[in-house]
């Protein structure tokens, strides 16, 4: 077999090894409690004191996946795209002090990157609550960014094959109308186990073009989902916008009318034509 680690055909990975397709049963409170126990996160919380009226919301991200997931929370919002994530200027010490701990270089911290996006969007959306998000893939302490070319994508996928890596998504919520209020931060981590992939499977996936604009060279919500065996933690964290934490931060910022994040996750899965992975370990 032409293999990097052995394995079967790409088509055979459409349904990962999940003997039980458990439904997302139980109350939202139970789901949230399970989520908090099984997926590491830390927040720096300050509640914005808004009236219970509609507050304009802006998403500081060009990602169609984040746009789609935020839409499932049932709130209207605008998109503000900046180039802030490419900047490496030193952030204010007050922002560094609020960042959730992470054993990576500061420049790679996804919550800092999320804050850069949200902060840069303040000029374009001065009357809105702004949410930024950023996602990174980490294997053996190294950040796997978007591949520079197909060969780089093949290398990344061969390294991920048959192993478990961590996906971090950082969140930042800013209200530019209240400059004296601290931003709300969160960091969510999920463990992803990739199946053992043959070189032909990797070549077939790279040939689709999907890996070339994805951190870590795969997209779990697309064809790359066939490569994944198991997700421990938030599934939507791996996609790019953890719904439970997003809902909680936006509620704390005074945004009203949001749908339940677990119900939103269920609807999204149905519309994507996906069956839920066993819960736990896979959570919204």
C-alpha positions in Angstrom: 0.0 0.0 0.0 1.2 3.5 -0.8 1.0 4.9 2.7 2.4 7.5 5.0 0.8 5.6 7.9 -1.4 3.0 6.2 -5.2 3.6 6.0 -8.2 3.1 3.7 -9.8 5.1 1.0 -10.9 8.7 1.4 -14.5 7.7 0.8 -14.4 5.2 3.7 -13.6 8.0 6.1 -16.9 9.7 5.4 -18.3 8.2 8.6 -15.6 8.2 11.4 -15.4 5.3 13.8 -18.3 6.3 16.0 -20.2 3.1 17.1 -22.9 5.2 18.8 -24.5 8.1 17.0 -25.8 9.7 20.1 -28.3 12.5 19.8 -27.9 15.8 21.6 -30.3 14.9 24.3 -30.7 16.6 27.7 -31.3 20.2 28.8 -29.2 23.1 27.7 -28.0 23.4 31.3 -26.6 19.9 31.2 -25.0 20.4 27.8 -23.3 23.6 29.0 -22.2 22.0 32.2 -20.7 19.1 30.3 -19.1 21.5 27.9 -17.4 23.4 30.7 -16.1 20.2 32.3 -14.7 18.6 29.2 -13.3 21.5 27.2 -10.8 23.9 28.7 -11.6 27.6 28.7 -11.1 30.7 30.7 -12.9 34.0 30.4 -12.3 37.4 31.7 -15.8 38.7 32.2 -17.2 42.2 32.6 -20.9 42.6 31.9 -21.8 45.6 29.8 -24.8 47.5 31.1 -27.0 47.9 28.1 -30.7 48.4 27.9 -32.6 45.3 26.7 -33.1 46.7 23.3 -31.5 45.5 20.0 -27.8 46.3 19.9 -26.0 46.4 16.6 -23.6 43.6 16.2 -20.5 43.3 13.9 -18.4 40.3 13.1 -14.8 41.2 12.5 -13.9 38.2 10.3 -14.0 37.4 6.6 -14.5 33.7 7.3 -17.7 32.3 5.7 -17.8 29.6 8.3 -17.9 32.0 11.2 -20.5 34.1 9.4 -22.6 31.0 8.9 -22.3 29.8 12.5 -23.1 33.3 14.0 -26.2 33.5 11.8 -27.5 30.3 13.5 -27.6 32.2 16.8 -30.5 34.2 15.2 -29.1 37.7 15.5 -28.5 40.2 12.7 -25.0 41.5 12.2 -22.7 43.1 9.7 -19.3 42.0 8.5 -16.2 44.1 9.0 -13.0 42.8 7.4 -9.6 44.3 8.3 -6.0 43.2 7.9 -5.4 43.4 11.7 -4.4 39.8 12.1 -1.3 40.4 10.0 0.0 43.1 12.4 2.6 42.2 15.1 2.8 45.5 17.0 3.0 45.1 20.8 -0.5 45.2 22.3 -1.1 47.3 25.4 0.0 45.7 28.7 -3.6 45.8 29.9 -4.7 43.6 27.1 -1.8 41.1 27.6 -2.8 40.9 31.3 -6.4 39.8 30.3 -5.4 37.1 27.8 -6.1 33.5 28.8 -2.9 31.6 29.5 -1.4 29.7 26.6 2.1 28.2 26.2 2.7 29.7 22.7 4.4 32.9 21.5 2.3 36.0 22.1 1.9 36.7 18.3 0.3 33.2 17.9 -2.3 33.7 20.7 -5.7 33.3 19.0 -7.4 35.5 21.6 -4.9 38.3 20.9 -5.5 37.9 17.2 -9.3 38.0 17.8 -8.8 41.2 19.8 -6.7 42.8 17.0 -9.5 42.1 14.5 -12.3 43.4 16.8 -10.2 46.5 17.8 -9.4 47.3 14.2 -13.1 47.1 13.3 -14.1 49.8 15.9 -13.6 52.6 13.4 -15.9 51.0 10.8 -18.5 50.0 13.3 -18.4 52.6 16.1 -22.0 52.0 17.2 -21.8 48.2 17.4 -20.8 45.5 19.7 -17.9 43.8 17.8 -16.9 40.1 18.0 -13.6 38.8 16.7 -12.4 35.2 16.5 -9.3 33.4 15.4 -8.5 29.7 15.2 -5.1 28.0 15.2 -4.1 24.3 14.9 -1.2 23.1 17.2 0.7 19.9 16.9 3.7 19.1 19.1 3.8 22.7 20.3 4.0 24.1 16.8 1.3 26.2 15.1 0.2 24.9 11.7 -1.0 27.9 9.7 -2.5 27.9 6.2 -0.3 25.9 3.8 1.6 28.0 1.4 1.2 25.5 -1.5 -0.1 22.0 -2.2 3.2 20.4 -1.1 3.0 22.2 2.2 -0.5 21.0 2.7 0.6 17.4 2.0 3.4 17.7 4.6 1.0 19.0 7.2 -1.6 16.3 6.6 1.1 13.6 6.7 2.2 15.0 10.1 -1.4 15.0 11.4 -2.1 11.5 10.1 -3.0 9.1 12.9 -2.4 11.6 15.6 -4.2 13.9 18.0 -3.7 17.7 17.8 -5.3 20.7 19.5 -7.4 23.4 17.9 -7.7 26.7 19.7 -10.2 29.4 19.0 -9.9 32.7 20.7 -12.8 35.1 21.1 -12.9 38.9 21.8 -15.9 41.1 22.2 -15.6 44.9 22.3 -18.1 47.7 22.7 -16.4 50.8 21.3 -19.1 53.0 22.7 -17.8 52.2 26.2 -14.1 52.8 26.1 -13.7 52.4 29.8 -15.1 48.8 29.8 -12.7 46.0 29.4 -13.1 43.6 26.4 -14.5 40.2 27.0 -12.0 37.4 26.2 -12.3 33.6 25.9 -10.1 30.8 24.7 -11.5 27.4 23.8 -9.5 24.2 23.1 -10.6 21.0 21.4 -8.7 17.8 20.7 -9.0 16.4 17.2 -7.8 12.9 16.2 -7.1 12.3 12.6 -7.4 8.9 10.9 -4.3 7.2 9.6 -4.1 8.4 6.0 -2.4 6.9 3.0 -0.4 9.1 0.6 -3.1 8.6 -2.1 -5.8 9.8 0.4 -3.8 12.9 1.2 -3.1 13.5 -2.5 -6.8 13.1 -3.3 -7.8 15.6 -0.6 -5.2 18.2 -1.6 -6.3 17.9 -5.2 -9.8 19.2 -4.1 -8.1 22.5 -3.2 -10.0 22.7 0.1 -6.8 22.4 2.4 -5.1 25.5 0.8 -7.1 28.1 2.8 -7.4 26.2 6.0 -5.3 26.3 9.1 -3.7 22.9 9.5 -4.6 22.1 5.9 -8.1 20.7 6.6 -11.6 21.9 7.1 -13.7 19.7 9.4 -17.0 21.1 8.1 -16.2 20.1 4.5 -14.4 17.2 2.9 -11.8 17.3 5.6 -14.4 16.0 8.0 -13.9 12.6 6.4 -10.4 12.5 7.7 -11.3 13.1 11.4 -11.9 10.2 13.7 -12.8 12.0 16.9 -13.4 15.4 18.4 -13.0 15.8 22.2 -14.5 19.2 23.1 -16.4 21.8 21.1 -17.0 20.8 17.4 -17.8 24.5 16.5 -14.5 25.5 18.0 -12.8 23.4 15.3 -15.0 25.0 12.7 -14.0 28.5 13.9 -16.7 29.9 16.2 -17.5 28.0 19.4 -21.3 28.6 19.8 -21.6 28.1 23.5 -18.9 30.6 24.4 -19.9 33.0 21.7 -23.5 33.0 23.0 -22.2 33.6 26.6 -19.9 36.5 25.7 -22.6 38.2 23.5 -25.2 37.9 26.3 -22.7 39.4 28.7 -22.2 42.3 26.3 -25.9 43.0 26.3 -26.9 41.4 23.0 -30.4 40.0 23.2 -32.6 37.8 21.1 -29.9 35.0 20.7 -31.0 31.5 20.1 -30.0 28.7 22.4 -26.5 27.6 21.3 -27.2 23.9 21.6 -30.3 24.2 19.4 -28.3 26.3 17.0 -25.7 23.6 16.8 -28.3 20.9 16.1 -29.9 23.0 13.3 -26.5 23.7 11.8 -25.7 19.9 11.8 -29.0 19.1 10.1 -28.5 21.8 7.4 -25.0 20.5 6.8 -26.3 17.0 6.4 -24.1 15.8 9.3 -25.0 13.4 12.1 -23.8 14.4 15.6 -20.8 12.7 17.0 -21.2 11.0 20.3 -21.8 13.6 23.0 -19.6 13.5 25.1 -16.9 13.8 24.1 -18.0 15.9 21.1 -19.9 19.0 22.3 -21.4 22.1 20.6 
